[in-house]
Amino acid sequence: MSLVSDQILEQTLTVLKKKPLEGYEIYLEESSHFGVESKEGRVDSLLASRSWGMAIRVLNRQSMGFSYITSSKASLSWEKDFSIDLERIIDEAMASTEQVSPDPCYDFAPDLKSSLPSLPIYDGTLMGISEKVKIEKAMLLEEAARAVDPKRIQKVRKASYQDTFSQRTLINSNGLRFSYPFTLVSTSVMAVAEESGESEMGWEFDFSHFFSDLDVEKVGKESARKALERLGGRRIPSGLYPVLFRNHVVSELLSLLSHSFLAEQIQKGKSPLKGKLGERYFSPHISIIDDGLHPKGISTSPIDGEGTPTQRTRLVNRGEIAGYLYDRYWANRENLQPPLPSTGNSRRSGIHSPPRLGISNLYIEPGEDSMDQLIKELRKGLVIEEVMGLHTVDPISGEFSLGCEGDWVEKGEKLHPAKSIAIAGNLFKLFQDIVKVGNDLRFFGSVGSPSLLVEKLVISGD
């Protein structure tokens, strides 16, 4: 941490300890961000920024209050101004406790009892890499996409590189004091393929905690390949067919399903998984994990948003419901003897809001079949590459009707791209009807999956 942050924390602690509170928590995050976008071989946009923010939670008469402050200033010259704001935000946090009903389930995490594992989430070389090298990454990304087929790939949009460094510190009145660094680098590009008046787009990305892991040339080529493969799409006959969902599409569907594993939804009766613990609810081919310690996860961290050590939680074991996700509040609400512990699933979306229950790195365990094997197993059906309208899926009933695009397969071979079609069904039944699981597990943000073969699904075409 910087000298400024150390002084801010000590000032904050001094003021909080004088207040008539049952407990308090301070979360401070210092961060720097760099982003660049290349267009037609030139820098189209560039952003470099530094900021910090501090969020405070206070427990007063069994009510939880929250307030925060942010700034882009980075010198001691503003220390006096901050002291004035400090009194204000603590008073605001205390005042906000009067707006909510008392609840004995509110508390703060205890001090850490043992050392935490070292996680590969910090690249110590990142801050020393020049802006010139990072700009070259974005330009190489664009060049790689165009080079695949210069005649048909004439437009490349949003060829970008971004990185973030942050130092996160959490302190509370129970003696917990923990700080850790975090880095994330990412790149993404959209290529446009054009032929005979037809235009199709292909998007690809990559992310890692380490700069050296990014392969921008591979990302660029893949975006162009996706765009080119969508050219020449046709409609297909309506019917009931087996469907192969590509890993990125499954990840989107799993993201919708994830809410059903949250203890909050279980206890509110908004999840069909309520009361299903120990039952085989999904396909026996499916196992689902939430892993806050996953070395490749975008949400990997040693502690969660309120200071509980993160962990690996098995939610589905070969179709059987094996667990749910908890933070401290919803674990306390369960009211079991002995009380349930948090699974380390308190998540912070930023400084501007208090932590709340959520997933960390949620994924479906991979199987053994390659994509070629899955297509052969499909025989005659649809490989889905893209779905539209996911926001319309009912998260409680699971009913859906979605537009989609993909590839039509016959005799285990791709025949042509398929477009202007729709699929309909139920999200929960879809995960019950899985017959094969691919070996191509990949994370797309905080959710990951391999490709999945579904027994049958209603497809609307011609």
N, C-alpha and C positions, 0 to 999 in steps of 0.2 A: 504493500500500500504506500501511497505518497504521504509526505509529511502533513499535507493539508487534511487528508482523510483521517490520519491518526489523531490530529487535534480535534477534528469534528466529532469523532467517536467519543473521545474523552469528555468533551464539552456536553455532548448529548447524555452520556452516562451520569455526569454530575447533576444535570437538571432532573433527569428521570428519578434518580435515587432520593431526591427531595420531595417528590410527589407522593400523595397518599394512594399508592397503587398496589394491587395484588400481584402484579407482574408486568413485565415489558419485554419487548423484542425489537432489535434494531437490525435492519438489512441494508447494507451499503454495497453499491456496485459502481466501480469505475470502469469505463470502457472506451475503446477507440475503434473506429470503423473506417474502412477504405473500400471504395467501389468505383469501377470504371467500366464503360461500355464502348465497344468498338463498332463503327459503322463505315463501310466502304474503305477500310484500311486506315481510318483516322479515329482519334478519340472523340466520341460523340458526347459523352458526359463523364464527369469525374467528381467524386465526393470524398472528402477526408474530414473526419470530425472526431472530437473527443468530448466526453461528458461523464457525469457521475450523477447518481441519485441515491437518496436514502428514504427508506420506508420504515415507519414506526407503528407497532401494534401495542396496545396497552390493555390490560385486564383490570376492570374497575367494577366492583360489586357484581361479579360474574357476567359482566357484559364486555364484549371485545370492541375496542375502538381502533381506527386506522387513520393515518395521515402520511403525507410524503412531501419531499422537496427534491427538485432536480435543478441542475445548473450545468452550463457548458464552460464556466469559468474554471481556471486551473491554477490560480496563484493565491498567495496569502493576502493579497491586497483586498480581498473581499471578506476577510475573516470577520470584521466588525458587522458588516451587513448580515452575514449568516447568523451571528449570535442573536440578532433580533428575530430572524425567521425561525430560529430554533425554538424559542419560547412559544411562538405562534403555532407551529405545527404540533408541538406536544400538547398544547392547550386544545387544539382542534381535535386531536386524537381522543383526549379525555372527554371533550364535549360530545363526540360522536357516540360514546358509550351510553349516553342518555336517550339515544334515538332507537335503541334496540332492546329487546326483552332480555332479562337475565337468563343465562343458560349454564348449568353446572358442567356441561361437556366441553366448554372452552378451557384450554390450558396451553402451556408452552412445553417444548421438548426438554427432557432432562439433559444434563451434561453428558458428553460422550464418555463411555466407560472404558473404551479401548481405542487403539489406533485404527485408522481406516486404511483400506488398500490403496495403493498408488495406481491411478488410472491414466491411460494414455489419451488425455484430453487437452494437453498443453504443449504447444510447439514453441520452444524457447528461441528458435531462430527467426520466427515470423517478424518480430519488430525490427530485425536487422536487414530484412529484404527491401531493396529499394523500390520506389514507386515505378521506376522505369521497367524493372523486371515484371512487376505485376501488370503493367499496361501491355507488355509484350505477350502475356498470357491471353489477354482478351483478344488481341489482334491475331494470334496464332489460332485461336478458336474459330474466328471468322474465316481465316484462310483455309483451315482444314475442311470446313463445311463446303466452301465453294469448290475446292479442288476435287471433290468426289465426282462431280459432273458439271464442269463449267458452263456447259450449254444449257442444262436444265435447272441448275441451281444458280440463279442470278440475283436472288435476294436473300439476305441474311439479316434477321432482326434480333435485337437484344442479345448480342454476343457479349456477355458480361463476366467479370471477375469481382468477387467480394471477399473481404475477410473481416473478422471481428476478434478483438482481444478484450477480455474482461477479467477483473479481479473482484471476487464476491466474498463478502464478509457477513457472518451472522452471529449476533450476540444476544443473549437473553438473561433474564434475572435468575435463572436456575444455574448459572455458572457456565453455560455453553458459550464458547468463543471459538469460531472456526473460520478460516479463510482459505480460499483456493483460487488458482488461475485457470482460465479456460480460453481456448482459441478455436475458431472455426473458419475454414476457407471453403468457398464454393464457386462454381462456374456453371453457366447455363447459356443455351443458344437455341434459337428457332430458325430453321432453314425453310425456304419456300421453293418448292419444285413446280415448274411450269412446263406444260407440253400441250400442244394442239388446243389452246384456249382454256385448258384445265389447270387449276392451281391447288396444290395441297401443301400442308405444313407439317413439319416434324420437329419436335422439341426434345432436348436431352439435357441432362445436368449431371453434376457430380459434387460431392462434398466430402470433407475429411477434417479431422482436427489438425492435420499436418500438411503444410504447403507442398512438400515433396511428393505427396500421394496423388495430387491432381494430375490427370492425364488429359489435358485440354484437346490434344489432337484426336484422341479416341472419342471424346464427347462431340467434337465437331463433325467427325465422320458419321457417327451414329445418328445425329440429327438429320443429316442429309439423306442417309439410307432410309430413315423412317418416312421422310417426305416423298422420296422417289417411289417407295413401295406402295404408297396410297394412290398413286396415279392409276387411272383406268378402272376405278371402282364401279361395281354394278350392284343392282338389287338382287335379292335372292327370294325364292318362294317362301311363303309363310308356312310355319309348321312347328312341330315339337322335335327339337334336335339336341344332341349332346353339345355342350359348349365348353371351350377351353378359355379361361380367363387368364390373360397375361399378368405377371406379378405386380405391375404398377396399378392395374385395374383392381386386383384383389386388395391391394393396400388401401385403396379408396373405400372399398366396401368394408374392410376390417375397421377402418377409422369410424364408420357409422356404427358398427357393431360394438365398438369399444365402450360406449356409454352404458351398455347393458351390464358391464362388469364392475361399474363404480358402485360402492356401497351406498352412496347417496341415492342413486336410482333404485337400488334394491329395496332400501328402507322406505322409500316413498311409493313403492308399488308401481314404478314406471318401467320395470325391466321384466321381461318374460323369464329371466333366469332366477327370479326370486323363488326360493324353496327348492331349487334344482341341484343343490350341492350334493355331489356324490352320484348324480344320475347321468346316464349317457344321453346327452341332448343333441350333440352334433355327430357328424360322421366319425367313425372310429379311425379314419385316416388323418384326423385333424388334432394337432396339439398347439395350444396358444400360450405364449410366454410374455410377461412384462418384465423387462430386465433393465433396471437403472444402472447396472454395472457393465453393460455390453460394450466391448472395446471399440466397436464401430458405430455406436449409437449417437445420434445428434443430441439426445437428452441425457447422456451419461454424466453423472456427477457423484461425488462421494457422499453428499447429504442431499435430502430433498429440501423443499421450500421452507420448512419450519425446523430443520436441523436433525431430523431422524436419518440414520444411515440408510442409504438406498440398498435394494436387494433384488434378487431374482425371484419372481413369483409365478408359479405355474397356475394358469387359469383354467386351461382345458388339457386333459391328459387322455389322448386317444378317444376323443369324443365326450369324455366324462367331465362334468363341471367340477373343477378341483379347488377353486378359490375365487375371491373377489378382491378389489383394491380399496385400500383405506388410507386416509390421513388420520391425524390424531382425533379430530373432532368426530368423524364418522365411526371411528373405532370406539370412542367413548360412548357414542349413541347406541351401540349394539347392545350394551347392558347385559353382557354375559359374565359368568363367573367361571374361571378367572376372566377379567376383561381382555378383549382382543387387542393385540398391538397394531400400531400403524405398519403398513407394508412399505412405508417410505414413498408414498405417492402424493405428497403435497407439492403442487407445481406453482411456480411464479411465472406469469406472463409478462412481467416487467415491474417497474417501480410503482406504476400508477394504480395498482390494485393489489389487494391482499392475496396471499396464497390460497389455493383451493384444490380440491381433489381432482386428479387427472392421471393420465397414463404417463409412463416414461418412454421406454423403447418397447413398443408392443409389436410382436411378430408371430407368424405361423412357422413352426419348425419345418425345415425342408425335408423332402422325400428323396428318392433315389433316381427318378426318371428325368432324363434330359428333355429339352423342348422337342427335339425330333421324335423321341419315343412317345411323348404325349400326343403329338399330331398324328402319328401312326395309330395310336390307341383311339383317337377321336374318330377315325375312319371317315364318316360323313357328318359334317357339322360346321360350327362357326368358331373361329379364334377371335376373341374380342380384344381389340387394341385400344379402344377409347369408349367411354360412356359419357353421356351428357345428361344434366338434370338431376345430379345426385342430391341436391338440396331439397328435392321433392319427396325423397324417401321418408316414410313415417318411421321414426326411430323406435317407437313403441310396438306398433303392429308389424313393422318390417315390410309392409307392402310397397312394391315399386313398379314403375313403368318408365323405362329409360331409353333414350335414343342411343345408338351405338354405331361403331364402325369396326371393321376387322378384316378377316380373310376367310373366304369360303373354301372348305376342304372336302375333297372326295377321294376315296380309296387311299386315305392317309397322306395325300399330297395337296399342297395349296394350289388352287386353280386361279383365283383372281381376288382382288380386294372387294369387300362388300361394304356398301354404304346405304344411307337412307333407310335404316332398319331400326327396329325397337325390340327390346326384351321386356318381359313382364314376369313377376313372380313375387316371392317373399324372401327377404334377406336371411331370416333364420332357417327356412327350409333349404335355401341355397347351400348353406354351410352344413346342412344335414345330408345333402345329396352328393357330396364330394366323393369321387371314386378313385382319383389319382392325385398325388402331390408331387410337383416338380422339385428339382434340386437347385433352382435358380433364385434362392432367397436374396432379396435386395431391399434395403431401406429406402423409403421415399419420405424424407422428413423423419418424424418420430414413429412411423408405422412401416413395417416391412412384411414381405410375403414372398413365397415362391409362386409359380403359376399353378392353377388348380383346374382340374377337369371335373365338370359337373355332369351328372348322368343325363338329365334332360331339362330343357327350358323352353318356354313359349317364345317364338320369334315371329315378329310381324314384318313381312317384306312385301312382295307383290301379292 
